[in-house]
Amino acid sequence: MTATAPTFVLQGYFGTGNFGDDWLLAAAGSALAAACPGARFIVRDHGDAVAFPLPGSVAFSGSERILARQSSSRPARLWRYAAGAWQQFRGAHWLVFSGGTQFHARHGHTSLALNALLCLLARARGLRVAVLGAGIAGIDGPVARGLLAVIIRTARVFVVRDSASHAIAGPRALLAADLAFTAPLPAPRTGGTALALTVYPPAWHEALGEALGEAAGMRDIVLLTVQRGGATTGDDPVLDRLTRHLSGTVTRRDLAGDGAALDGVRLVCGMRFHALLAAAQAGLPFVGIAHDPKITDLCARFSMPCLPLEGATGGAIAQALADAERRVPDPAALARCREEARRGVAAMHAALA
């Protein structure tokens, strides 16, 4: 570690109004501040407010908004993006990718290429690179594999959160668990009977709304907004469409760091990974609808039902809800996840020593 407290540049989908990414930012900040009292943080974000308190000295850069400005050409935006990163890295010590599915080629190679560029710029500036609890998905073809290899080779610490990501990254990666397991939320204040539902708009289709409505029946429903609108498209338009298929009493809540969104909830079902993780942590049974391997992995860890997106019919969801209600997340499984997540943090602490 440096003689003075280090400066960390934190990279992720921060400032987009997403509960899960805000949770990961708070977890990363807490873990690094515990290892390095007095540390400074520069957050590369998209400009929206972050719903969790962060430790120590934090500067939000808004740098991820540069690429979205359509008033200038793409080469000009890329130049300003790289120049801004180069300036941010001046005097910093670490570039840390702080959880989330940051490495993917689902919609082309742009995201991977930008992350590889940030790694190379950081190393040229003398920074060390770390990846804490990241997810990897959609790495198909030589270009994607080559870009991911650049990122892995530049990283002093490379920790992934699930077995699917580990299989892609290979032996240089350390398999741990999601970083949010290191930052428990407050427990819900009250129990209840309500069914909480979440959606993921990019994978949504109207037949799924019909299936959820059929499976939910006359239950009281809590619709959880995990992605707020603003920097990106939020969950609310899809939740509006889902509401039309529901027969029971419906309330809507923003999932937040105080745990109150799960007050009165008995069971959580849906497509948002960190909502299911919050349920596991609160001791609530859950059902995953898997559009991504991370949801399959989480459900397997807790022996909870999980349906593939294409198999999520009304009958299948109803059966999964009935199965889940007869279970509770195993406290031993939760303890293992927390220990695995701390293993990734310990690897970072060792690199800082």
C-alpha positions as CSV (number, residue, x, y, z in Angstrom):
1,M,0.0,0.0,0.0
2,T,1.2,3.6,-0.6
3,A,2.4,5.6,2.4
4,T,-0.6,7.9,2.0
5,A,-4.2,6.7,1.7
6,P,-4.8,5.6,-1.9
7,T,-7.2,6.9,-4.4
8,F,-9.5,4.4,-6.1
9,V,-11.2,5.0,-9.4
10,L,-14.4,2.9,-9.3
11,Q,-15.9,1.7,-12.6
12,G,-19.4,0.2,-13.0
13,Y,-23.0,1.0,-14.0
14,F,-23.2,3.6,-11.3
15,G,-25.5,6.6,-11.3
16,T,-28.0,4.9,-13.5
17,G,-30.8,4.6,-11.0
18,N,-30.3,0.9,-10.5
19,F,-30.7,-0.5,-7.0
20,G,-28.3,-3.4,-7.5
21,D,-25.5,-1.3,-8.9
22,D,-25.9,1.3,-6.1
23,W,-25.7,-1.6,-3.6
24,L,-22.5,-2.8,-5.3
25,L,-21.0,0.6,-5.2
26,A,-21.7,0.9,-1.4
27,A,-20.3,-2.6,-0.8
28,A,-17.1,-1.8,-2.8
29,G,-16.6,1.5,-1.1
30,S,-17.1,0.0,2.4
31,A,-14.7,-2.9,1.7
32,L,-12.0,-0.6,0.3
33,A,-12.4,2.0,3.1
34,A,-12.1,-0.7,5.7
35,A,-8.7,-1.7,4.3
36,C,-7.5,1.8,3.6
37,P,-8.8,4.4,6.1
38,G,-8.8,7.8,4.6
39,A,-9.1,6.5,1.0
40,R,-10.4,8.7,-1.7
41,F,-12.9,7.5,-4.4
42,I,-13.5,8.8,-7.9
43,V,-16.7,7.2,-9.2
44,R,-17.1,6.9,-13.0
45,D,-20.9,7.3,-13.2
46,H,-23.8,8.2,-15.4
47,G,-25.0,11.2,-13.4
48,D,-28.0,9.9,-11.5
49,A,-28.2,10.0,-7.7
50,V,-26.9,7.0,-5.7
51,A,-29.3,5.8,-3.1
52,F,-26.7,4.4,-0.6
53,P,-24.4,6.3,1.7
54,L,-20.8,6.1,0.7
55,P,-17.7,6.2,3.0
56,G,-15.1,8.9,3.1
57,S,-14.1,11.3,0.3
58,V,-16.2,10.6,-2.9
59,A,-16.2,12.5,-6.1
60,F,-18.8,11.6,-8.8
61,S,-17.3,12.3,-12.2
62,G,-20.3,11.8,-14.5
63,S,-17.8,10.6,-17.0
64,E,-20.0,7.8,-18.4
65,R,-22.4,10.4,-19.8
66,I,-19.9,11.6,-22.4
67,L,-20.6,8.7,-24.8
68,A,-24.3,9.4,-24.7
69,R,-24.0,13.0,-26.0
70,Q,-25.3,12.9,-29.5
71,S,-24.4,16.5,-30.3
72,S,-20.9,15.5,-31.3
73,S,-19.4,12.8,-33.5
74,R,-18.6,9.3,-32.2
75,P,-14.8,9.8,-32.6
76,A,-15.0,13.1,-30.8
77,R,-16.9,11.5,-27.9
78,L,-14.4,8.6,-27.7
79,W,-11.5,11.1,-27.6
80,R,-13.1,13.1,-24.8
81,Y,-14.0,9.9,-22.9
82,A,-10.4,8.6,-23.1
83,A,-8.9,12.0,-22.3
84,G,-11.2,12.3,-19.3
85,A,-10.1,8.9,-18.0
86,W,-6.5,9.8,-18.5
87,Q,-7.0,12.9,-16.4
88,Q,-8.9,11.0,-13.7
89,F,-6.1,8.4,-13.4
90,R,-3.6,11.1,-12.7
91,G,-2.5,10.7,-9.1
92,A,-4.8,7.7,-8.5
93,H,-3.6,4.3,-7.5
94,W,-6.2,1.7,-8.5
95,L,-8.9,1.2,-11.1
96,V,-11.5,-1.1,-9.6
97,F,-14.4,-2.7,-11.5
98,S,-16.9,-3.0,-8.7
99,G,-19.3,-5.8,-9.5
100,G,-22.1,-6.3,-11.9
101,T,-22.1,-7.8,-15.4
102,Q,-19.5,-5.4,-16.7
103,F,-17.9,-7.7,-19.2
104,H,-20.2,-8.8,-22.0
105,A,-20.7,-8.6,-25.7
106,R,-24.4,-8.9,-25.9
107,H,-24.9,-5.9,-28.2
108,G,-21.6,-5.8,-29.9
109,H,-18.1,-5.2,-28.7
110,T,-18.3,-1.6,-27.7
111,S,-18.6,-2.1,-23.9
112,L,-15.8,-4.7,-23.8
113,A,-13.5,-2.5,-25.9
114,L,-14.1,0.5,-23.7
115,N,-13.3,-1.4,-20.6
116,A,-10.2,-2.8,-22.2
117,L,-9.2,0.7,-23.1
118,L,-9.7,1.9,-19.5
119,C,-7.5,-0.9,-18.3
120,L,-4.7,0.0,-20.7
121,L,-4.9,3.7,-19.9
122,A,-4.8,2.9,-16.2
123,R,-1.7,0.7,-16.6
124,A,0.0,3.3,-18.7
125,R,-0.7,5.8,-15.9
126,G,0.8,3.4,-13.4
127,L,-2.4,2.3,-11.7
128,R,-3.1,-1.2,-10.7
129,V,-6.3,-2.8,-11.9
130,A,-8.7,-4.9,-9.9
131,V,-12.0,-6.6,-10.6
132,L,-14.3,-7.4,-7.7
133,G,-17.2,-9.8,-8.0
134,A,-17.9,-9.1,-11.7
135,G,-20.1,-11.1,-14.0
136,I,-19.2,-12.1,-17.5
137,A,-21.7,-13.0,-20.3
138,G,-22.1,-13.3,-24.0
139,I,-18.4,-13.7,-24.8
140,D,-18.6,-15.3,-28.3
141,G,-16.0,-15.1,-31.0
142,P,-12.3,-14.2,-31.2
143,V,-12.8,-10.4,-30.8
144,A,-14.8,-10.7,-27.6
145,R,-12.4,-13.3,-26.2
146,G,-9.4,-11.2,-27.1
147,L,-10.8,-8.0,-25.4
148,L,-11.6,-10.0,-22.3
149,A,-8.1,-11.4,-22.3
150,V,-6.7,-7.9,-22.3
151,I,-8.8,-7.0,-19.2
152,I,-7.8,-10.2,-17.4
153,R,-4.1,-9.8,-18.1
154,T,-4.0,-6.2,-16.9
155,A,-5.8,-7.0,-13.6
156,R,-3.8,-7.7,-10.4
157,V,-7.0,-9.1,-8.8
158,F,-9.8,-10.7,-10.9
159,V,-12.7,-11.9,-8.9
160,V,-16.0,-13.2,-10.5
161,R,-19.3,-13.8,-8.7
162,D,-20.6,-17.0,-10.3
163,S,-19.5,-20.3,-11.8
164,A,-20.7,-19.4,-15.4
165,S,-18.4,-16.3,-15.3
166,H,-15.5,-18.4,-13.9
167,A,-15.8,-20.9,-16.7
168,I,-15.4,-18.0,-19.2
169,A,-12.6,-16.2,-17.4
170,G,-10.5,-19.3,-16.7
171,P,-8.0,-20.2,-14.0
172,R,-6.7,-16.7,-13.5
173,A,-10.0,-15.7,-12.0
174,L,-11.0,-16.3,-8.4
175,L,-14.5,-17.6,-7.9
176,A,-16.4,-15.8,-5.1
177,A,-19.9,-14.5,-4.7
178,D,-21.7,-11.2,-5.4
179,L,-20.1,-8.3,-3.5
180,A,-23.5,-7.3,-2.1
181,F,-23.4,-10.2,0.3
182,T,-20.7,-8.3,2.2
183,A,-23.1,-5.4,2.8
184,P,-26.3,-6.7,4.4
185,L,-29.5,-4.6,4.2
186,P,-31.7,-3.9,7.2
187,A,-34.2,-6.7,7.8
188,P,-37.8,-6.1,6.8
189,R,-39.7,-4.6,9.8
190,T,-42.8,-6.7,9.3
191,G,-43.8,-10.1,7.8
192,G,-46.8,-10.7,5.7
193,T,-48.4,-12.6,2.9
194,A,-47.7,-10.4,-0.2
195,L,-46.0,-11.6,-3.4
196,A,-43.3,-9.2,-4.6
197,L,-42.7,-9.2,-8.4
198,T,-39.8,-7.8,-10.4
199,V,-39.3,-7.3,-14.2
200,Y,-36.4,-6.9,-16.6
201,P,-37.6,-4.8,-19.5
202,P,-35.0,-6.0,-22.1
203,A,-36.2,-9.6,-21.7
204,W,-39.9,-8.8,-21.2
205,H,-42.7,-10.1,-23.3
206,E,-46.4,-9.7,-22.9
207,A,-47.0,-13.4,-22.5
208,L,-44.9,-13.3,-19.3
209,G,-47.3,-10.7,-17.9
210,E,-50.2,-13.0,-18.6
211,A,-48.4,-15.9,-17.0
212,L,-47.5,-14.0,-13.8
213,G,-51.1,-12.8,-13.6
214,E,-52.4,-16.3,-13.9
215,A,-50.0,-17.6,-11.3
216,A,-50.5,-14.8,-8.8
217,G,-54.3,-15.2,-8.7
218,M,-55.9,-13.0,-6.0
219,R,-52.7,-12.5,-3.9
220,D,-51.8,-9.1,-2.7
221,I,-49.0,-7.9,-4.9
222,V,-46.0,-5.6,-4.3
223,L,-44.4,-4.5,-7.6
224,L,-40.7,-3.6,-7.0
225,T,-39.0,-1.0,-9.1
226,V,-35.3,-2.0,-9.2
227,Q,-34.3,0.2,-12.2
228,R,-35.6,3.8,-11.9
229,G,-36.1,5.8,-15.1
230,G,-33.7,8.6,-16.0
231,A,-30.2,7.7,-17.2
232,T,-31.7,4.6,-18.8
233,T,-35.1,3.1,-19.3
234,G,-36.8,2.2,-16.0
235,D,-38.9,-0.7,-14.9
236,D,-42.1,1.4,-14.4
237,P,-43.5,1.2,-18.0
238,V,-43.3,-2.6,-17.9
239,L,-44.7,-2.7,-14.4
240,D,-47.7,-0.6,-15.7
241,R,-48.3,-3.3,-18.3
242,L,-47.9,-6.1,-15.8
243,T,-50.5,-4.4,-13.5
244,R,-53.2,-4.9,-16.2
245,H,-52.8,-8.7,-15.8
246,L,-53.1,-8.7,-11.9
247,S,-56.3,-9.4,-10.0
248,G,-55.2,-8.8,-6.4
249,T,-54.5,-5.6,-4.6
250,V,-51.4,-4.0,-6.1
251,T,-48.9,-1.6,-4.5
252,R,-45.6,-0.3,-5.9
253,R,-42.4,0.4,-4.1
254,D,-38.8,1.4,-5.0
255,L,-36.3,-1.2,-3.8
256,A,-33.9,0.7,-1.6
257,G,-31.2,0.3,0.9
258,D,-33.4,0.5,4.0
259,G,-35.0,-2.9,3.5
260,A,-38.5,-1.4,3.8
261,A,-39.6,-2.4,0.3
262,L,-39.9,-6.0,1.6
263,D,-42.1,-5.1,4.6
264,G,-45.2,-7.4,4.5
265,V,-43.8,-9.6,1.8
266,R,-43.9,-13.4,2.1
267,L,-42.3,-14.4,-1.3
268,V,-40.3,-12.7,-4.1
269,C,-40.5,-13.7,-7.7
270,G,-39.0,-12.3,-10.8
271,M,-36.2,-11.3,-13.1
272,R,-34.0,-8.9,-11.0
273,F,-30.9,-10.6,-9.5
274,H,-30.4,-8.2,-6.6
275,A,-34.1,-8.3,-5.6
276,L,-33.7,-12.1,-5.2
277,L,-30.4,-11.6,-3.3
278,A,-32.2,-9.2,-1.0
279,A,-34.9,-11.8,-0.4
280,A,-32.3,-14.5,0.4
281,Q,-30.6,-12.2,2.8
282,A,-34.0,-11.4,4.5
283,G,-34.9,-15.1,4.8
284,L,-37.7,-14.9,2.3
285,P,-38.2,-17.6,-0.3
286,F,-37.9,-16.6,-3.9
287,V,-38.5,-17.8,-7.5
288,G,-36.1,-16.8,-10.3
289,I,-37.1,-16.2,-13.9
290,A,-33.7,-16.7,-15.5
291,H,-32.8,-14.4,-18.4
292,D,-29.1,-14.6,-17.3
293,P,-26.9,-17.3,-15.7
294,K,-26.4,-15.2,-12.6
295,I,-30.1,-15.8,-11.6
296,T,-29.7,-19.6,-12.2
297,D,-26.6,-19.6,-10.0
298,L,-28.2,-17.6,-7.2
299,C,-31.3,-19.9,-7.1
300,A,-29.0,-23.0,-7.1
301,R,-27.0,-21.6,-4.2
302,F,-30.2,-21.5,-2.1
303,S,-32.1,-24.5,-3.6
304,M,-34.9,-22.2,-4.7
305,P,-37.0,-22.7,-7.8
306,C,-35.8,-21.2,-11.1
307,L,-37.5,-21.2,-14.4
308,P,-36.0,-20.5,-17.8
309,L,-37.6,-17.5,-19.5
310,E,-39.1,-19.6,-22.2
311,G,-40.5,-22.0,-19.7
312,A,-42.2,-19.4,-17.4
313,T,-45.8,-20.3,-18.2
314,G,-48.6,-19.6,-15.7
315,G,-48.8,-23.2,-14.6
316,A,-45.0,-23.5,-14.2
317,I,-44.8,-20.2,-12.2
318,A,-47.7,-21.2,-9.9
319,Q,-46.0,-24.6,-9.2
320,A,-42.7,-22.8,-8.5
321,L,-44.4,-20.4,-6.1
322,A,-46.1,-23.3,-4.2
323,D,-42.7,-25.1,-4.0
324,A,-40.9,-22.0,-2.8
325,E,-43.4,-21.2,-0.1
326,R,-42.6,-24.6,1.5
327,R,-39.0,-23.5,1.9
328,V,-36.8,-20.9,3.5
329,P,-33.4,-19.8,2.4
330,D,-30.9,-21.9,4.3
331,P,-28.9,-19.7,6.8
332,A,-25.9,-21.9,6.1
333,A,-26.1,-21.1,2.4
334,L,-26.3,-17.4,3.2
335,A,-23.2,-17.8,5.5
336,R,-21.4,-19.6,2.6
337,C,-22.2,-16.8,0.2
338,R,-21.0,-14.1,2.6
339,E,-17.8,-16.1,3.2
340,E,-17.2,-16.5,-0.5
341,A,-17.8,-12.8,-1.1
342,R,-15.4,-11.9,1.7
343,R,-12.8,-14.2,0.0
344,G,-12.8,-11.8,-3.0
345,V,-12.5,-8.8,-0.7
346,A,-9.6,-10.6,1.1
347,A,-7.8,-11.0,-2.2
348,M,-8.1,-7.3,-2.8
349,H,-6.9,-6.6,0.8
350,A,-3.9,-8.8,0.2
351,A,-3.0,-6.9,-3.0
352,L,-3.2,-3.6,-1.1
353,A,-0.9,-4.8,1.7
